[in-house]
Amino acid sequence: MKGSLISPARSRTDRRVRSALCLLLAVGGTEACDAVAPDLPASEHLRPEYLLLVGRGAVVDSAGVPSVEFGRVTDADVLSDGTLAVLDGFAGQVYLFGRDGGVRAVAGRPGQGPGELSGTLSLAVIPLPEARFAVPDVANDAISIYGATGEVVEVLPLGAGSEVTPEWMPVSGDTVAVRRVTRSAEIVEVRSLDGRLSSRGVSLPRIQHAPSAESMGWPLMPDRWVWSAARGGWVAVGRMSEPAVALYRDDRLVRSMTWPPGAGGEAGGAVSEDEVDHLLQIVARRQGSALVTPEIRASMRAPDQRYALADVLVGPGGWVLAQRPRPIREMDERVLSTLRAEGAGGPLWEVFDASGNHRGVLDFGANVGLFRVRGDTVLGVREDGLGVQQVFLARVPLLASF
């Protein structure tokens, strides 16, 4: 397969890759009660079956050079014609992969003009009919719509105004879920791409990060809300400092799910001095300093506890995946962001079915982020110890039973 980015170690045939992409194109898819997950040993963890890998180290081209090296994958989705679209926030571009795993086009470029992307504040890939897709961009205050070959079709105003919409997620058709940040609250709501509101939304108290009389310094590891939305009115939310996820349907609380805060290793425990030093060194490098100066130490607020939750994913039937965090020593400058949660997720995800029953721990074998799920197939990004990222498709047979 000349020029292909399909990993031969993970995908046996071309047909299998096409099958995986088709699964992503398929349409997936109680009373309040609490579910508590046990702490399972690693020998009982569920393992996904990787079907497709794209990115550096997956497969090299005929010259022996990696075909794509992602800077920082912000989002990915599969378009209506089976194209895999990967938004690289660092590069300010969207790579379009064909069904054979090869790059067939690139959409967007860094900048502030029509169809250009700011990069880190380019938020998501929103699939549209006829293999088009939209990319909302906060910094450019625009929603760029691209055609099947990456050309700019239309640019709409984002219209954020005085509010910030740091996260978007496609639900179905031109319907998206967004997290809005106002002066007093963070609101997860479902609406159409043109801004028409279609739900009241789940309102969460805003987490304040700025220094104050009671809390001096900026947080080294800021607490944040993580969330997910799916067709059928499902929204799952959780706070990174707490080992719990609340599940809503049509803006009403259905149930909550919890797990032991110290399960899975270091999650939820007290932060050590060495871990604080690691976080301070991240700040120093970001400021161009080789050392942690007294000024840097005084300007930052050290956390008391490690994260207990890194991310959450909800499916169309109301099942939930809750991600355990990676060790602090594996975190980088992404953990400093107060806008959205990135770079904190580990390999382990707690699995709860649609009735709230704990069904096991899903182990991806590497630090991952998950973007979408269709049927029993998930789309995400994984990274190694050097931060090299690969976008993947993986099959999780247990999800088919939900």
N, C-alpha and C positions, 0 to 999 in steps of 0.2 A: 504494500500500500504506500507507494511513493508520496511523500509529503504529508502523510497522515499523522495526526496527533493522538491516535488511539494507542493506549498502552498494550502491547502484546502480552504482558504478564497478567493483565486483568481482563482483557476482552478477547475471546477466542475467535469470533468471526464478525464480519461486517454485518451480517443479518442480526446478530445479537445487539449490536450498537443501535441499529435502526429500530429494533424492538423496544429498546430502552427509551429512545427519544419519542416513540409513539406512545409509550405509556405516560410520558409527561404531558402529552397532548390530550390524553383522555380526561374526562371529567370525573374527579374523585367523588367519590361520594354518591325531664328528669328532675327529677327533683333535687334540691340542694342537699349535698352531703359532703363530708370530708373524707379524703383518702390519704393514708399515710403509707409511704414506701418503706420497705425494709432495706437494710444495708446488705446487699448481696455480694458474695465473694467474686473475684474476677473470673473464676472458673465457670460461673453461672451467667456471665454476661452474654448478650446476644451480639452476633457479629454480622455486619452488612456484607453484601457481595458487590464489590466494585465492578461496574460495567464499562465505564469510560473515564479516562483521565485526559485533560488537555492542559498544556502549560509546560514549563521547563521541566525536563526530566521524565516526561511521559513517553515521548517518542521523538527521535531526531529526524531531520530531513535527510535527503540523499547525500548532502555534504557533511553530515555529522554535526550540524549546528541546531540547537533547539529552535523550533519554528516560532514560538511565542514565549516570552518571559513576562509575566504579569508584574506590574508595579504594586498595586493594591486592589484586589477585587472587591468592589462595593456591592455588586448585585449580579444576578444572572437569571435568565428565564428562557423558555422555549417558545418560539413564535409559531404562528398558525400553520406555517409550511414546514415545520420541523427544524428550522434554523435555531441553533443555540447562540443566544446573544449574551455576551459577558461584558459588563461595565467595569472598566479599569479606571478607578478614580484618580490614581496617581498619573496615568497617562492622559486623562481627559478624553478617552475614546471608548467606543463599543466595538468589540471584535465579534464578527459573525462567522460561526462555524457551520459548515454544511453537514449533511447526514453522514458523510464519510469521515468526519472529524477534522477536515482541512479548513483553514481560514479562507473564506471566499470573498469577504469584504470587511472594511473598517468604516464605522460611522462616527462622525464628529471629530473635533480636534480642539486642543486647548485654546481658550479665548473667551471673549465676551460678546462676540457678534452673533448674528442669526445662525442657529444650529451648532454653535460652539459651546464647549462645556468648561465649567470652572475647575472640575476635577474632584476634590475632596467633598464638595457640597453638591455634586451631582448625585441624586439620591437613589434612583431605582430604574429598572427596566420594566416598562408597563406594556405588555403585548396588546396589540390592536388587530382588528380584522385585516385580511389581505397581506399578512406578514409585515405589517407596519408595527412600529413601537414608539413609545414616548419616553423621554427622560426628563423628569423635573429637576430643576437646578435652582437652589435657593440663592446663591451668590449672584447669578445672572437674572433672577426673578423671571424665569421663563420655563415653559414646557416645550421642549423641542421634539417634534414628531418626524420620524425618519421612515423612508420607504424600504422595500425588501432588499434593495441593493445598497442601502446606507445613505441614500441621498436625502437632503432636507426637504420635507414636504410642507411643513407648516410650523410656525412658532407662536405659541399662546402665552399670554401673561400668567405668571404664577399667582400674582395677587396676594402675596403673604401679608402685606401691610405691616402693621406693628407687631404681628405675631410671627413666630418661627415655626416652620414645619420641617423638622429635621429628619423625619422618616416617612417613607411611603411604601405601600405594599399592594400589589394587584390582588383583586378579589375575583372578579369575573367581568368579561367584556370591558367596558370603559369605566367600571366601578373600581375604586381604589379605597384602601384604608390609610389614614394618615394620623400622625401624632402631632397635634398642635401644642405649642407652649405659649401660654399667656402669662400675665403678671402673677396670677394666683393659682393657676391649675395647669395640668397637662391632660389633654383630651384626645382620646382615641375615637375616631369617628369614621364612618363609611360614607363616601360621596362619589359623585361622578367626576370624571376628569375635568370637566369645565367648571367645577366648584359647587354645583348644586348639592345641597345637604340632603342626605337620605337616611340619616339616623341621628338620634340625640347624642349619642356617643357615651363613652365611659369616662367620667371625670375623675382625675386623680390629683391629690394635693401636689403642688409643685415642690420639688426638692431644691432648696436654696443652696448654692455653692459659693457665692461671693463672701468674702470676709465680713464679719460683723463684730459687734462688741462681745457677743457670746462665743463667737467662733472665729478666732484669728487665723489668717492665712488661707490660701487656696488649698482645696483637698488634693492630696497626692493620688488618691484612688477614689474618685467621686462616686457616690451612690447614685443610681439611675433606675428608671423604670425600663423594663423590657416588655415587649408585647408582640402579639401576632393576631391576625384576623383571617377568617376563612368564610367561604360561601355558607349560607344558612344563618347568618347573623352571629357567628361565633367570634368572640374576642377573648384572648387569654392575656393576663397581665401579671407581672411580678416585680418585686423590688430586689435589686441585686444583693442587698444586705440581709435578705431574709430567705430561708429555705421553704418558700411557699409560692404557689401560683393560684390566682383566682380566675375562674372560667365564667364568662358572661354569654348570654344569648339574647339578642334583641335588647341589649343594654340592661338586662336584669341578671343578677348574680345567680348562677346555677350551683356551683360547688367550689370548694378549695381543695388543693392537693399539697401535701407536705412530704418531707423526707428528713432523715437525721442530718442536722447541720454539719456534723463532722464526718459524715460518710464520704467514701471515695478519696480518703487521704487527708489533704490539708484544708478542704473547703470549710468555711465558716469558723475556723479557729482564730486564736489571737495572733496578731501580726508580730513577727520577731524583729529585733533590731537589724539583723542582716537584710530582711525583706524591706524594711524602711530605707536602708542604705541603697538597695537596688533601685527603688523608686526615685530616690533623690538623685541618683546617678543618671536616670532617664531625663530628669529635669535639667541637670547640668549639661548633658550632651545637647539637649534641645536648645539651650541658650549659648552653645558654643564654648562651654567651659570644660576643661579637662578634670576639674576638681569640684567637689561639692563645697561651695564657699559658705561662710556663716550667713551671708545675705540670702542665699538660696534656701538654706535650712530654716531661716526665720520666716521666709515668705510662704512656706508650705505647711500644711496641716497633715500630720501623719494619721493614718487610719488605726482604729483600735482592733477591728476584726477584718478577716479576709472576706471576700465575696462568698456568698452561699449559692448564688444563682447567676449564670452568665447569659442565658437566652431562653426563649420559649418558642415553640411552634405548635399551632393548633390546626387540626384537620377538619374537613367539611362535616364529619359526623360528630365532632366534639371531642375527639381524642387529643391528647396533649403530650408533647415531648418537652421535658425541662432539662436544660443543660447545666452540668456542673462546671465550675470554673477551672482553668489551668492554674498551676502553681504561680505565685507572684514572680519568681525568678525567671519565668518564661514570658512575662509580659513586656511590652515595649511602649513607645510613646502614645499609642492609641488609647491606652488606659487613662491618660490624662484628660481626654475629651469629656466635656460636660454636656454636649449636645446629644450624643447617642453612644450606645455601648458597642465597642469594637475591641477585638484583640484580647478578650478575657476568657473565651470559651475553651474548654478542654475536649477530650475525646468521648466523655461519658454523658449519656442522656437518659433520664428517667422516663419510662414509658407508662402512660395511663390510658386505658381504653375509654370508650364513650360513656361508660357507666361510672367512671372514676376509679376503677380497679387498677392497682399497680400490676403491670404485666412483665416487668423486667427492666434491666439496664442495657442500653444499646451502646456498644463500644466500637468507635470508628478506628481505633488504633493510632490516631494522630489528632492534634488539635484541629477542630473543624468549625465552620459556620454553615448553617443550613438556610437555604433561600426558599425552596418550593418543594411540594410533595404532590404526586399524582398516583393514586392507587398505592402500590407497594414500592414505588421508586422515589428517591429523594435526590434533589439537586443541591449541591453545596460547594464549598471550597475548603481544602485542607492545606496545612502548611507544616513544614518540617522545622527543625531546631534553628535553622538559619533564616527562617521567614520566607522561604521559597513556596509559592502558592500554586496549587493545581485545582482546577474546577473539575468536579466529578459527578457522575451519575452512579447511584448505588441502589441495590434492591434490598429491601427489608421485608422478608416474607410475612412477619407477624402483622404488619400494617394491613395486609390483604384481608385479615380476619375482622378488621374494624369496619 
